[in-house]
């Protein structure tokens, strides 16, 4: 009786690696977006999720949808999304938000008691209520070490102090800008961009501080919204002071309408016209071989009297006087 041949096991196929995603999560409205690693590519924007924290877990909101990422590109210190938040966890987070208001009131009272030069702004609980971040505004550095000890003793949790500037103060508190709408920083701006007065000049705005500064006392963030567009259009338009040729004749650019892509041209006759960019070309050649001078300059030159050339006798007399003066000075020095 022949023995049964041993069955050869088929080579098992290597398991395909799980697809990884990176998702953006925020803890506060219009706050900083943090990146977390997840295996769930179905997470949608606005969903509440439970994420890893320094000590425990925290509940956040998905702001950026999952994006696929290669295994080699995953940062080593990145934290993970643990799961979607349950209704009970969402309710617990709402209770923590109410507790934050109580902690903020306690923080405000302690600052008033110590008469410290700071303005309390907010309290934010982290790590499931084990740590609180207290935010305040101050123009100068403040010694708050004794305040932190007092708060940690009364609150029975870790306390961190976070000092911010004038812009972050408005972002934290909110407000209404000169346009009549809520401030951009408290609505949708995640990070502040460097704003310069050159952005206002590029857009043709008058450098008036009263109109260009926001309620924080700094240049308005909205100056950066259209700055790149204005700069791009300006590169296509001729500069102010350039001589050009238009259908009405030759003239000089004295102004720009940037958004309409038009130039204000002063013709040789003194008349000013508004011409679109497509109708502007380099100045036509002239008999003199140079650009025309404005009518006002031509009239000014006509009024100036012509200088008469000096006569030969007068020139010789002037030279003799100078030589005589030099001789008298030399004699005085010898004496």
Secondary structure by P-SEA (a helix, b strand, c coil): ccccccccccccccccccbbbbbbbbcccccbbbbbbbccccccccbbbbbbcccbbbbbbbcccbbbbcccccccccccccccccaaaaaaaaaaaaaaaaaaaaaaaaaaaaccccccccccccccccbbbbbbcccccccaaaaaaaaaaaacbbbbbbbbcaaaaaaaacccccccccccccccccccccccaaaaaaaccccccccccccccccccccccaaaaaaaaaaacccccccccccccbbbbcccccccccccccccccbbbbbcccccccccccccccccccaaaaaaaaabbbbbcccaaaaaaaaaaaaaaaaaaaaaaac
